[in-house]
Amino acid sequence: MQQFNIEKPNDEVRSYLQEKIDNLTKPKGSLGVLEDLAMQIGWVQQSLSPKLTNPCHIVFAGDHGIATEGVSPSPQEVTYQMILNFWAGGAGINFLSRQHGFKLKVVDSGVNFDFKDDDPIINKKIRKSTRNYLHEAAMTHEEMELAIQRGAECAQDCYNEGCNVIGFGEMGITNTSSSSLWMTYLTGIPLDQCIGAGCDHTGKIISHKYNVLKQSMENYKGDASAEDIMRYFGGYEMVMTVGAMLKAAELKMMILVDGFIMTNCMLVASKLNENVLHYAIFGHQGDEAGHKLVLDYLKAKPILNLGLRLGEGTGALCAYPIVASALHMINEMHSFKEIKVTKYF
């Protein structure tokens, strides 16, 4: 599989960043999370004046073979129908992208639909839907490697456009099921604590979902490595996201991490290269059962907790103004050395 050269940022700059932050005209530590974010971004960029430029958001879309087992109340055609809604500008991720100045890109990773050549979608399709992992691997090794490669290409394209902060979202009916399986295998947290209702707001489907996923685990005969778990139970859109996250970190881009599915993509990415976590900003803690547990496992501190569970990257983009505020703080606040204010801490 493609390897990524992801460096841990040099720690030498941290003391200089801390000195600058501590000497802004405020009590030490009084801007809390803003100070933490400014430190992280300055550390990654090795700069006392960090900047975020040309933000991009990529929604990877793909269908899952496990959908035939009824683990979601939504039919599979919702995946392509929502893509049409993205194009029409009427989805949640559309208004947030417009509001916060993100360039939105929609990628066909493996949607079970024939888009036209002139449709406004980035065609990276591997196959029309993964296979049903209740009975066989969702994808072959070759397909997994191609998905990693194509996801990395998408991140590279954004970087080439001058982007240094990138968000990721997904569209794929039943991808909470795949995420739950990734989570239980790679964290050791019991499956029943990893499963949520997904798009079923009634919660009635959870028992059936658990039984299908439990049987899928019993049928699995692989080596349980991160790479094999990703391949056997993943979706093309999820594996492309993993490749994109790893490439973005290699390029020293800040990565805005969304909800349950995207956090599990970051979990897998971190199992392949732990340094990717230095570049991750976790936007929010969602309402999907298990999200808090996987965040805790990663020792992640999400910015928001708004009861969100839409996906698409909406929680990550909701958090972006707070990230931007952190940089306004470090770049625009005066220091005690610049003006005549007695330090009051």
C-alpha positions in Angstrom: 0.0 0.0 0.0 1.1 3.6 -0.6 3.3 4.9 2.1 3.1 8.5 3.4 6.0 10.5 4.9 4.2 12.3 7.7 6.5 14.2 10.0 6.0 15.1 13.6 6.5 19.0 13.7 9.6 20.2 15.3 9.0 21.0 19.0 11.5 23.9 19.2 8.9 26.5 18.0 6.5 25.6 20.8 8.2 27.6 23.5 8.2 30.7 21.3 4.6 30.2 20.4 3.7 29.8 24.1 5.6 33.0 25.0 3.7 34.9 22.3 0.4 33.6 23.4 1.0 34.2 27.1 2.0 37.8 26.5 -1.0 38.8 24.5 -3.1 41.4 26.4 -5.2 38.9 28.5 -4.8 36.8 31.5 -2.7 33.8 30.8 -4.8 30.9 29.5 -8.0 33.0 29.5 -8.9 32.2 25.9 -8.8 28.5 26.5 -9.4 26.4 23.4 -8.4 29.4 21.1 -4.9 29.3 22.6 -4.7 25.5 22.2 -5.7 25.8 18.5 -3.3 28.6 17.8 -0.5 26.6 19.4 -1.3 23.5 17.3 -1.6 25.3 14.0 1.6 27.4 14.7 3.4 24.2 15.6 2.3 22.5 12.4 3.2 25.5 10.3 6.4 26.2 12.3 5.3 29.9 12.4 4.5 32.5 15.1 2.0 34.0 12.6 0.1 30.9 11.2 -2.4 31.4 8.5 -5.2 29.3 6.9 -5.7 29.7 3.1 -8.1 28.6 0.5 -10.1 26.2 2.6 -11.5 23.1 0.8 -14.1 20.5 1.7 -14.4 17.2 0.0 -17.4 14.9 0.3 -16.6 11.4 -0.7 -19.6 9.3 -1.8 -20.0 5.5 -2.1 -22.5 2.7 -1.6 -22.2 -0.4 0.5 -23.2 -4.0 -0.2 -24.3 -4.5 3.4 -27.3 -2.3 2.6 -29.1 -5.3 1.3 -29.2 -6.7 4.8 -31.5 -3.9 6.0 -29.1 -2.3 8.5 -30.4 1.1 7.5 -34.0 2.3 7.1 -32.9 4.4 4.2 -32.8 2.8 0.7 -29.5 2.9 -1.2 -30.7 5.3 -3.8 -30.6 8.1 -1.2 -26.8 8.2 -1.8 -27.0 9.4 -5.4 -30.2 11.5 -4.7 -28.3 13.4 -2.0 -25.5 14.0 -4.5 -28.0 15.7 -6.8 -29.0 17.8 -3.8 -25.4 18.8 -3.3 -25.2 19.9 -6.9 -28.4 21.9 -6.4 -26.8 23.7 -3.5 -29.6 22.6 -1.0 -27.8 20.3 1.5 -26.5 21.1 4.9 -22.9 21.1 3.7 -23.8 23.6 1.0 -24.9 26.4 3.2 -22.0 25.9 5.6 -19.5 25.8 2.7 -20.9 29.1 1.4 -21.1 30.6 4.8 -17.5 29.9 5.7 -15.9 30.3 2.3 -15.0 26.6 1.6 -14.6 25.3 -1.9 -16.9 22.2 -2.0 -15.9 19.2 -4.0 -18.0 16.0 -4.4 -16.3 12.8 -5.3 -17.9 9.6 -6.7 -15.9 6.9 -4.9 -18.2 4.0 -5.6 -21.8 5.1 -6.0 -24.3 2.6 -7.4 -25.4 5.0 -10.1 -24.3 6.0 -13.6 -23.5 9.7 -13.6 -23.2 11.5 -16.9 -19.8 12.6 -18.2 -20.8 16.3 -17.9 -22.2 16.0 -14.3 -20.4 18.2 -11.8 -18.8 15.4 -9.9 -15.2 14.3 -9.6 -15.1 10.7 -11.0 -12.9 8.5 -8.9 -15.3 5.5 -8.9 -13.7 2.2 -8.0 -16.9 0.1 -8.5 -20.6 0.4 -8.1 -20.9 -0.3 -4.4 -18.7 -2.5 -2.2 -19.5 -6.2 -1.8 -21.6 -7.5 1.1 -19.2 -8.1 4.0 -21.6 -10.4 5.7 -20.4 -12.9 3.2 -17.1 -11.7 1.7 -14.7 -8.8 1.8 -16.1 -5.4 0.9 -13.2 -4.8 -1.5 -10.1 -6.5 -2.9 -6.6 -5.5 -1.9 -6.2 -3.9 -5.3 -9.4 -1.8 -4.9 -8.3 -0.7 -1.4 -5.0 0.4 -2.7 -6.6 2.3 -5.6 -9.0 4.0 -3.2 -6.1 5.1 -1.0 -4.3 6.5 -4.1 -7.3 8.3 -5.4 -8.1 9.8 -2.1 -4.6 11.1 -1.8 -4.9 12.6 -5.3 -7.9 14.6 -4.2 -6.0 16.1 -1.2 -3.0 16.8 -3.5 -5.3 18.7 -5.9 -6.6 20.9 -3.1 -3.0 21.6 -1.9 -2.1 22.5 -5.5 -4.9 25.1 -5.4 -3.2 26.8 -2.4 -5.3 25.1 0.3 -3.7 24.4 3.7 -6.9 23.6 5.6 -9.2 20.8 4.5 -12.4 19.2 5.7 -13.8 15.8 4.8 -17.3 14.5 4.7 -19.1 11.4 3.4 -22.3 10.3 1.8 -23.1 6.6 1.8 -26.1 4.7 3.1 -25.0 2.2 5.9 -21.5 3.7 6.4 -22.2 4.0 10.1 -22.2 0.1 10.1 -18.8 0.0 8.6 -17.5 2.6 11.0 -18.8 0.7 14.0 -16.9 -2.4 12.8 -13.7 -0.4 12.2 -14.1 1.0 15.7 -14.7 -2.2 17.6 -11.8 -4.0 15.9 -9.3 -1.2 16.3 -10.2 0.1 19.7 -11.3 -3.1 21.5 -14.5 -1.4 22.6 -17.4 -3.9 22.5 -19.5 -3.8 19.3 -22.8 -2.9 21.2 -21.1 0.3 22.4 -20.0 1.2 18.9 -23.4 0.9 17.2 -25.9 3.7 16.9 -29.1 4.3 15.0 -27.4 6.1 12.1 -30.2 7.9 10.1 -32.9 6.0 12.0 -34.1 8.6 14.5 -36.5 6.1 16.1 -33.7 3.7 17.2 -35.8 0.7 16.3 -33.3 -0.8 13.9 -30.3 -1.1 16.3 -31.0 -4.7 17.4 -31.2 -6.0 13.8 -28.1 -3.9 12.9 -26.2 -5.4 15.9 -27.1 -9.0 14.9 -26.0 -8.5 11.2 -22.7 -6.9 12.2 -22.0 -9.5 14.9 -22.5 -12.2 12.3 -20.2 -10.4 9.9 -17.5 -10.4 12.6 -18.0 -14.1 13.2 -17.7 -14.8 9.5 -14.5 -12.8 9.2 -11.3 -14.9 8.9 -8.6 -12.2 8.4 -5.6 -11.1 10.5 -7.4 -8.2 12.1 -4.7 -5.7 11.1 -5.8 -2.1 10.5 -5.2 -2.6 6.8 -7.2 -5.7 6.6 -10.1 -4.4 8.7 -10.2 -1.3 6.5 -10.4 -3.4 3.4 -12.8 -6.1 4.6 -15.4 -3.8 6.2 -14.8 -0.4 4.7 -16.6 1.7 2.1 -14.8 3.1 -0.9 -15.7 6.6 0.3 -14.2 5.9 3.7 -11.0 4.4 2.4 -10.5 7.3 0.0 -11.0 9.6 3.0 -8.2 7.7 4.9 -5.9 8.2 1.9 -6.8 11.9 1.7 -6.2 12.4 5.4 -2.8 10.8 5.2 -1.8 12.8 2.1 -3.0 16.0 3.7 -0.9 15.4 6.8 2.1 14.6 4.6 1.5 18.0 2.9 1.3 19.7 6.4 -2.3 20.7 5.9 -4.7 21.1 8.8 -7.4 18.5 8.8 -10.9 19.3 10.1 -12.4 16.1 11.4 -16.2 15.7 11.4 -18.4 13.2 13.2 -18.6 9.5 13.9 -17.6 8.2 10.4 -14.9 10.7 9.8 -13.4 10.2 13.3 -13.2 6.5 12.5 -11.5 7.3 9.3 -9.0 9.3 11.3 -8.7 6.3 13.7 -7.7 4.0 10.8 -5.4 6.6 9.4 -3.7 6.9 12.8 -3.2 3.1 12.9 -1.4 3.4 9.6 0.7 6.4 10.6 0.2 7.8 14.1 1.7 11.2 13.1 -1.4 12.1 11.2 -3.1 13.0 14.6 -0.8 16.1 14.9 -2.6 17.6 12.0 -6.2 16.8 13.1 -8.6 19.3 14.5 -11.7 17.5 15.8 -14.7 19.7 15.0 -17.4 18.3 17.3 -18.8 15.4 19.3 -21.8 14.1 17.6 -25.0 12.4 18.8 -24.1 9.0 17.2 -23.6 6.4 19.9 -19.9 5.6 20.1 -18.6 8.9 18.9 -17.5 10.1 22.4 -15.9 6.7 23.0 -13.7 6.8 19.9 -12.8 10.5 20.5 -11.8 9.5 24.0 -9.7 6.6 22.6 -7.9 9.0 20.4 -7.5 11.5 23.3 -9.2 14.1 21.1 -10.8 17.2 22.4 -13.7 18.2 20.1 -14.5 21.9 19.8 -18.3 21.7 19.7 -21.1 19.5 21.1 -24.3 20.6 19.4 -26.2 17.3 19.1 -25.3 17.0 15.4 -25.5 13.7 13.5 -25.9 14.7 9.9 -22.5 13.9 8.5 -21.4 15.4 5.2 -18.7 17.3 7.2 -21.2 19.7 8.7 -19.9 19.6 12.2 -16.3 20.2 11.1 -17.4 23.3 9.1 -19.5 24.6 12.0 -16.4 24.6 14.1 -14.3 26.4 11.5 -15.0 30.0 12.7 -13.6 29.1 16.1 -10.5 27.8 14.4 -10.2 31.0 12.5 -10.7 33.0 15.7 -7.7 31.3 17.2 -5.5 32.7 14.4 -7.1 36.2 14.6 -6.1 36.0 18.3 -2.5 35.2 17.8 -2.0 37.5 14.8 -4.1 40.6 15.8 -4.1 40.9 19.6 -1.5 43.3 21.0 1.2 42.1 23.4 2.0 43.7 26.7 5.3 44.8 25.2 3.5 46.7 22.5 1.1 48.8 24.6 1.1 50.3 28.1 -1.0 47.8 30.0 0.2 46.3 33.2 0.2 42.5 33.2 -2.9 41.5 35.2 -2.2 37.9 36.0 
